[in-house]
Amino acid sequence: MKKMKQRALLIADGHLNLIWPLPRLLHQAGAHLTLLAPRAQCFRRSRFVKEWLDFPLDAATPATVAQVERHLHAYRYDLVVLVSPPLVGQLFQNTPPPAWMSAWFRPDLLRVLSSKTDFQTWASANHLPIPSGRFVTTPDEAVAGVTQQGASVIKLDGTAGGQGVKLVTTAEEVRSAWHALRNPAGAVLQKYIVGKVGCTELIVQRGQVAAWFASFKERSVTPFGASIMRRLVNPPGMAALVAAVATATGFHGLCGFDWILDENGKIWLLEFHPRTPSGFGWGRYAGVDVPAALRDLLDECPAITRAPLPAEQLARAPRCCSFPAHFWFALTQQQSDLRYWLPGVNAVAWRNVPFDDPALLASVCTFALRRLARRHLPRWGCNFPGLENGTA
């Protein structure tokens, strides 16, 4: 008798960077994939998506969250993959948490894992190596914190991709940043560590590590923003930090965390992502079989830790350029980066273009052409009705 495929639900907004590798990886893991996303999401046309449900997830309103919860109450999935950061924050901070969520995550940690503020305090109390920080509610409190701990980073809850993050070193910068952040009710003031920033992709089965790999962030469109180019690494101490984070959070599913390697070789945990980071597609270049780890997760098999290659082997690994984000960045902002898209360069670039998924590729190209048109046609005195709302 043929075994039925495990069912996976991918919940995404209209952005491409975070979702990009996931449908293919879940397909390779043998999952029957349902995509819950707005009509603007190009992946609704992917051949790896078996069902698409139209949900307006670009705005995580209470009504939208209620729709998602009703769907998850009515339908059973073997794995739910969360991509949309605003929706993750709303779902994880519901009280009481939905039944499906309580079965997968520790209810007492849901709010902690989705809040930069709560995670800062919790990580320190659980002896994770996080830079010192404090919760501040006014510019004066932030100025006092910077005076005491030096250069710091202001972080707001409910933000992602570098939004709501400001580096401050003086009282003037604090007040300017506070105004730019629209006078928030509160924020985390975390001590700034000088070093190289990275991200670790992590698959966890109820607190047990199933797979992980790490990389430096080589390119970001904005300061503290999402990375669009990575360099795979395996620094000393990372395996121990991965195990500590997985055990402490008791997480189940796909997640990740940002970190920084300081000038003395120490790794500091910056923040935890209770949703998928953007780099899971790079696993094979780190020697990690991500689809196999996902298959074990779907089948609820005992966790087998799939760790990356040793550091000396990863030193020869290619730089990983995301498509379409890095290609768009190279075309429009930093043309020198187009060299990574040339033949013979030690970079993974064209291999990320979905030539084997033509409907998706056509949808992405159409989306890119519309963006170019919105940017350039008005300069040339051209205007087409419907261009701004994407119907042209």
C-alpha positions in Angstrom: 0.0 0.0 0.0 1.4 3.4 -1.0 2.2 5.6 2.0 0.3 8.9 2.1 2.3 12.0 1.9 2.7 14.1 5.0 0.9 17.4 4.9 2.8 20.7 5.4 1.4 24.2 5.6 3.6 27.1 4.6 2.2 30.5 5.9 3.8 33.4 4.1 3.3 37.1 3.2 4.0 38.6 -0.2 7.8 38.8 0.1 10.1 36.4 -1.7 13.4 36.3 0.3 12.3 34.2 3.3 10.1 31.8 1.4 12.4 31.2 -1.6 14.0 27.7 -0.8 11.1 26.3 1.2 8.6 24.8 -1.3 11.4 23.0 -3.1 12.9 21.6 0.1 9.5 20.5 1.4 8.8 18.8 -1.9 12.2 17.0 -1.7 11.2 15.9 1.8 8.1 14.2 0.3 5.5 16.6 1.7 2.2 17.6 0.2 2.5 21.4 0.4 -0.3 23.9 1.0 0.6 27.5 0.7 -1.4 30.1 2.7 -0.4 33.5 1.3 -1.8 36.6 -0.5 -2.4 36.7 -4.2 0.8 38.8 -4.6 3.0 35.9 -3.5 4.7 34.5 -6.7 5.1 31.0 -5.2 1.4 30.3 -5.6 2.3 29.4 -9.2 5.2 27.1 -8.2 4.9 23.5 -9.3 6.0 22.5 -5.8 2.9 24.0 -4.3 -0.1 21.6 -4.5 -2.7 23.8 -2.9 -2.9 27.6 -2.5 -5.2 29.4 -0.1 -5.7 33.2 -0.6 -5.1 35.0 2.7 -4.2 38.7 3.1 -1.2 38.2 5.2 0.7 41.4 4.3 -1.2 42.9 7.3 -1.3 40.8 10.4 -4.5 42.2 11.7 -6.6 40.5 14.4 -9.1 39.4 11.7 -6.3 37.9 9.7 -4.9 36.0 12.7 -8.3 34.7 13.5 -8.7 33.4 9.9 -5.4 31.6 10.2 -6.4 30.1 13.6 -9.8 28.9 12.3 -8.1 27.2 9.3 -5.5 25.5 11.6 -8.3 24.4 13.9 -10.3 22.8 11.0 -7.4 21.1 9.2 -4.6 18.9 10.4 -1.0 19.3 9.2 2.1 17.4 10.1 4.2 20.5 9.9 3.4 24.2 9.9 6.1 26.5 8.6 5.8 30.2 9.6 7.5 32.8 7.3 5.7 36.1 7.9 7.4 37.9 10.9 4.3 40.1 11.8 2.0 37.1 11.8 4.5 35.0 13.9 4.5 37.8 16.5 0.7 37.9 16.6 0.2 34.2 16.8 2.9 33.6 19.5 1.5 36.4 21.7 -2.1 35.2 21.8 -3.3 34.3 25.2 -4.2 31.5 25.6 -2.2 30.0 22.7 -4.2 27.9 20.1 -4.3 24.2 20.7 -2.2 23.3 17.6 0.5 25.7 18.8 0.6 24.4 22.4 1.1 20.9 21.0 4.3 21.9 19.2 5.8 24.7 21.4 6.3 25.3 25.1 3.3 27.6 25.9 5.3 29.4 28.6 7.9 30.5 26.0 5.8 31.6 23.1 5.7 35.3 24.1 9.5 35.2 25.0 10.5 33.7 21.6 8.6 36.3 19.6 9.6 39.4 21.6 13.0 41.0 21.3 12.3 42.6 24.7 11.4 39.4 26.5 14.0 37.3 24.8 16.8 39.7 26.0 15.9 39.2 29.6 15.1 35.5 29.3 18.3 34.6 27.4 20.4 36.4 30.0 18.6 34.6 32.8 19.2 31.2 31.1 22.9 31.9 30.7 22.9 32.2 27.0 25.8 34.4 25.7 23.7 37.5 24.8 25.1 41.1 25.0 24.0 43.1 28.0 20.8 45.1 27.5 17.8 46.7 29.1 14.3 47.7 28.4 13.9 51.5 27.9 10.7 53.5 27.6 12.0 57.1 27.0 14.9 58.7 25.1 16.3 59.8 28.5 16.5 56.2 29.7 18.2 55.2 26.4 20.7 58.1 26.8 21.5 56.8 30.4 22.0 53.3 29.0 24.3 54.4 26.3 26.3 56.5 28.8 26.7 53.4 31.0 27.3 50.6 28.4 28.7 52.5 25.4 27.6 52.1 21.8 24.3 50.3 21.7 21.5 49.1 19.3 17.9 50.1 19.8 15.5 47.3 18.8 11.8 47.4 18.5 9.4 44.5 18.9 7.3 43.5 15.9 9.9 44.5 13.3 12.1 42.5 10.9 14.5 42.9 8.1 16.5 45.7 9.8 13.4 47.9 10.3 13.1 49.2 13.9 16.9 48.8 14.5 19.2 51.8 15.1 22.9 52.0 16.2 23.5 54.8 18.6 26.7 56.1 20.3 25.8 59.5 21.6 22.9 61.3 23.3 22.2 63.2 20.0 22.0 60.0 18.0 19.7 58.4 20.6 17.2 61.3 20.4 17.4 61.3 16.6 16.9 57.5 16.4 14.0 57.7 18.9 12.3 60.3 16.7 13.0 58.3 13.5 11.4 55.2 15.2 8.3 57.3 15.8 8.7 57.7 19.6 8.0 54.0 20.6 6.4 53.0 23.9 9.5 50.9 24.6 12.5 49.2 23.1 15.5 47.0 23.9 18.8 48.8 24.2 21.4 46.1 23.5 25.2 46.7 23.9 26.8 46.9 20.4 29.5 44.3 19.8 32.2 44.9 17.2 32.6 41.9 15.0 31.3 39.9 12.0 27.5 39.2 12.0 26.1 35.8 11.0 23.0 33.7 11.0 22.4 30.1 11.9 19.6 28.0 10.2 18.3 25.4 12.6 15.8 22.5 12.4 14.7 21.4 15.8 12.5 18.5 17.0 11.1 19.4 20.4 14.4 20.8 21.6 16.6 18.3 19.9 18.8 19.5 17.0 18.0 17.8 13.7 20.1 20.0 11.4 22.0 23.2 11.5 24.6 25.3 9.6 25.9 28.8 10.0 27.1 31.6 7.7 28.4 35.2 7.7 26.2 37.9 6.3 28.2 39.2 3.4 25.6 41.6 1.9 22.5 43.3 3.2 20.4 45.9 1.4 20.1 48.0 4.6 22.1 48.1 7.8 21.0 45.3 10.1 18.7 44.1 7.3 18.1 40.6 5.8 21.2 39.1 4.2 21.2 38.6 0.4 24.7 37.0 0.2 26.2 34.5 2.7 29.5 32.9 3.3 29.3 29.5 5.0 31.3 29.0 8.2 31.7 26.8 11.2 33.3 28.8 13.9 34.6 27.2 17.1 31.8 27.1 19.7 28.9 27.3 17.3 27.9 23.6 17.8 27.7 24.2 21.5 25.6 27.4 21.1 23.2 25.6 18.7 22.6 22.8 21.2 22.1 25.3 24.1 19.6 27.4 22.1 17.6 24.3 21.0 17.5 22.9 24.5 16.6 26.2 26.2 13.8 27.1 23.7 12.4 23.6 23.3 11.4 24.7 19.8 9.8 22.4 17.2 10.2 23.2 13.5 12.4 25.6 11.4 14.0 28.5 13.1 17.2 30.4 13.4 19.2 33.0 15.3 21.5 35.9 14.6 24.9 36.1 16.2 28.2 38.0 16.1 31.8 36.8 16.2 33.7 39.4 18.2 37.4 40.4 17.8 38.4 37.9 20.5 36.7 34.9 18.7 33.7 34.8 21.1 30.2 34.1 19.7 27.4 36.3 21.0 23.7 35.5 20.5 21.9 38.6 19.2 18.3 37.4 18.7 16.2 34.4 18.0 13.9 33.9 15.0 10.8 31.7 15.7 10.3 31.5 11.9 12.4 30.5 9.0 15.5 32.6 8.1 16.2 32.9 4.4 19.2 30.6 4.0 17.8 27.0 4.3 18.5 26.5 0.6 22.3 26.7 1.2 22.4 23.6 3.4 23.7 21.3 0.7 26.8 23.6 0.2 27.5 23.2 3.9 27.2 19.4 3.7 23.8 19.4 5.5 20.9 17.3 4.0 18.0 19.7 4.8 15.3 17.6 3.0 16.3 14.5 5.1 16.0 16.5 8.3 12.6 17.8 7.2 11.5 14.3 6.4 12.4 13.1 9.9 10.5 16.1 11.3 7.4 15.2 9.2 7.6 11.6 10.1 8.4 12.3 13.8 11.5 10.1 13.6 14.1 10.4 16.3 16.3 13.4 15.7 19.7 12.8 14.0 21.9 15.8 14.2 23.1 16.9 10.7 26.0 19.2 11.3 28.0 21.2 8.7 31.4 20.4 7.3 34.5 21.3 9.3 35.7 24.9 9.0 38.7 24.2 6.8 36.4 22.6 4.2 33.8 25.4 4.3 36.7 27.8 3.7 36.5 26.6 0.1 32.7 26.8 -0.1 31.1 29.2 -2.6 29.5 32.5 -1.6 25.7 32.0 -1.8 23.8 34.8 -3.6 20.0 34.8 -3.2 17.7 35.1 -6.2 16.1 37.4 -7.0 17.1 39.7 -4.1 20.9 39.8 -4.7 20.5 39.9 -8.5 18.1 42.9 -8.1 20.6 44.5 -5.7 23.5 44.1 -8.1 21.5 45.5 -11.0 20.1 48.5 -9.2 22.5 49.4 -6.4 25.9 47.8 -6.5 26.8 46.8 -10.1 30.2 45.5 -9.0 28.3 42.5 -7.4 27.3 41.4 -10.9 30.6 39.6 -11.0 29.2 36.9 -8.8 26.7 36.1 -11.5 29.5 35.4 -14.1 30.6 31.9 -15.1 33.7 30.6 -13.3 33.2 32.6 -10.1 33.2 30.7 -6.9 29.6 31.7 -6.1 26.2 30.0 -6.0 24.1 32.4 -8.1 22.5 31.2 -11.3 21.9 27.8 -9.7 19.3 29.5 -7.6 17.2 30.6 -10.6 14.2 28.2 -10.9 14.6 27.2 -14.5 12.9 23.9 -13.7 9.9 25.8 -12.3 8.9 27.9 -15.4 5.6 29.2 -14.0 7.3 30.6 -10.9 10.1 32.1 -12.9 7.7 33.8 -15.2 5.8 35.2 -12.2 9.0 36.5 -10.6 10.1 38.1 -13.8 6.7 39.8 -14.2 6.9 41.1 -10.7 10.5 42.5 -11.3 9.4 44.2 -14.5 6.5 45.9 -12.8 8.9 47.2 -10.1 11.3 48.5 -12.8 8.3 50.2 -14.6 7.1 51.8 -11.4 10.6 53.1 -10.7 11.5 54.4 -14.2 8.5 55.1 -16.4 7.3 58.2 -14.4 10.8 59.7 -15.0 10.3 59.4 -18.7 6.9 60.9 -18.6 5.1 57.6 -19.1 2.2 56.5 -17.0 -0.1 53.5 -17.2 -3.4 53.0 -15.2 -3.1 50.1 -12.8 0.7 50.1 -12.6 0.9 51.3 -9.0 -1.5 48.6 -7.8 0.1 45.8 -9.9 -2.9 45.3 -12.2 -1.2 46.6 -15.4 
